[in-house]
Amino acid sequence: MNIEDKKVYEIKEIKKILGLKESTCYDFIRNSMKQNLFTVLKIGRQYRVNKKSFDDWFNGVTNEEIEKLSSIC
């Protein structure tokens, strides 16, 4: 399945998009859930990120938000 056709991202895809280490990506996703930055589903031990929600957030993120997230992760 092509990534454009998917409805959700897996951690490995978020990791690639953001250029993060796996452990940092998991920290980022957990913190994002707490702050409601975008829609994250936790199913058992796995995370799925709503693609539209993430893309909207990512395309609208400001430098101030990036700095804030850097201090959390």
DOGUSE-110783 format. One record per residue (C-alpha): residue number from 1; x, y, z. Coordinates in nm, 3 decimals, m for minus. Example, Ala and Ser with C-alpha at 12.3 -4.5 7.8 and 13.67 -1.06 7.14 Angstrom:
gugu:1 X:1.230 Y:m0.450 Z:0.780
gugu:2 X:1.367 Y:m0.106 Z:0.714
This chain:
gugu:1 X:0.000 Y:0.000 Z:0.000
gugu:2 X:0.126 Y:0.343 Z:m0.095
gugu:3 X:0.181 Y:0.583 Z:0.199
gugu:4 X:m0.052 Y:0.839 Z:0.037
gugu:5 X:m0.335 Y:0.584 Z:0.046
gugu:6 X:m0.295 Y:0.505 Z:0.416
gugu:7 X:m0.520 Y:0.654 Z:0.685
gugu:8 X:m0.265 Y:0.614 Z:0.967
gugu:9 X:0.111 Y:0.635 Z:1.012
gugu:10 X:0.311 Y:0.379 Z:1.203
gugu:11 X:0.596 Y:0.486 Z:1.432
gugu:12 X:0.856 Y:0.390 Z:1.169
gugu:13 X:0.695 Y:0.636 Z:0.924
gugu:14 X:0.678 Y:0.921 Z:1.178
gugu:15 X:1.040 Y:0.847 Z:1.266
gugu:16 X:1.141 Y:0.878 Z:0.901
gugu:17 X:0.939 Y:1.196 Z:0.841
gugu:18 X:1.084 Y:1.371 Z:1.147
gugu:19 X:1.433 Y:1.219 Z:1.129
gugu:20 X:1.424 Y:1.094 Z:1.488
gugu:21 X:1.575 Y:0.796 Z:1.667
gugu:22 X:1.316 Y:0.532 Z:1.755
gugu:23 X:1.326 Y:0.600 Z:2.130
gugu:24 X:1.296 Y:0.976 Z:2.073
gugu:25 X:1.003 Y:0.915 Z:1.838
gugu:26 X:0.818 Y:0.713 Z:2.103
gugu:27 X:0.879 Y:0.990 Z:2.358
gugu:28 X:0.753 Y:1.245 Z:2.107
gugu:29 X:0.437 Y:1.044 Z:2.035
gugu:30 X:0.361 Y:0.997 Z:2.406
gugu:31 X:0.408 Y:1.370 Z:2.471
gugu:32 X:0.199 Y:1.456 Z:2.166
gugu:33 X:m0.085 Y:1.245 Z:2.306
gugu:34 X:m0.074 Y:1.440 Z:2.632
gugu:35 X:m0.081 Y:1.774 Z:2.448
gugu:36 X:m0.339 Y:1.669 Z:2.186
gugu:37 X:m0.115 Y:1.790 Z:1.902
gugu:38 X:m0.269 Y:1.534 Z:1.666
gugu:39 X:m0.474 Y:1.216 Z:1.691
gugu:40 X:m0.282 Y:0.915 Z:1.824
gugu:41 X:m0.431 Y:0.572 Z:1.887
gugu:42 X:m0.266 Y:0.329 Z:2.126
gugu:43 X:m0.365 Y:m0.028 Z:2.051
gugu:44 X:m0.201 Y:m0.261 Z:2.299
gugu:45 X:0.165 Y:m0.162 Z:2.284
gugu:46 X:0.144 Y:m0.014 Z:1.936
gugu:47 X:0.079 Y:0.344 Z:1.832
gugu:48 X:m0.099 Y:0.462 Z:1.519
gugu:49 X:m0.112 Y:0.827 Z:1.419
gugu:50 X:m0.400 Y:0.965 Z:1.214
gugu:51 X:m0.235 Y:1.071 Z:0.888
gugu:52 X:m0.454 Y:1.374 Z:0.816
gugu:53 X:m0.429 Y:1.500 Z:1.172
gugu:54 X:m0.049 Y:1.462 Z:1.175
gugu:55 X:m0.004 Y:1.614 Z:0.828
gugu:56 X:m0.219 Y:1.914 Z:0.921
gugu:57 X:m0.017 Y:1.965 Z:1.240
gugu:58 X:0.318 Y:1.912 Z:1.064
gugu:59 X:0.237 Y:2.155 Z:0.783
gugu:60 X:0.127 Y:2.421 Z:1.029
gugu:61 X:0.392 Y:2.381 Z:1.298
gugu:62 X:0.570 Y:2.702 Z:1.399
gugu:63 X:0.932 Y:2.754 Z:1.508
gugu:64 X:0.807 Y:2.829 Z:1.860
gugu:65 X:0.631 Y:2.491 Z:1.872
gugu:66 X:0.941 Y:2.313 Z:1.745
gugu:67 X:1.149 Y:2.469 Z:2.022
gugu:68 X:0.889 Y:2.370 Z:2.282
gugu:69 X:0.884 Y:2.011 Z:2.156
gugu:70 X:1.264 Y:1.996 Z:2.153
gugu:71 X:1.272 Y:2.078 Z:2.523
gugu:72 X:1.022 Y:1.800 Z:2.599
gugu:73 X:1.189 Y:1.526 Z:2.398
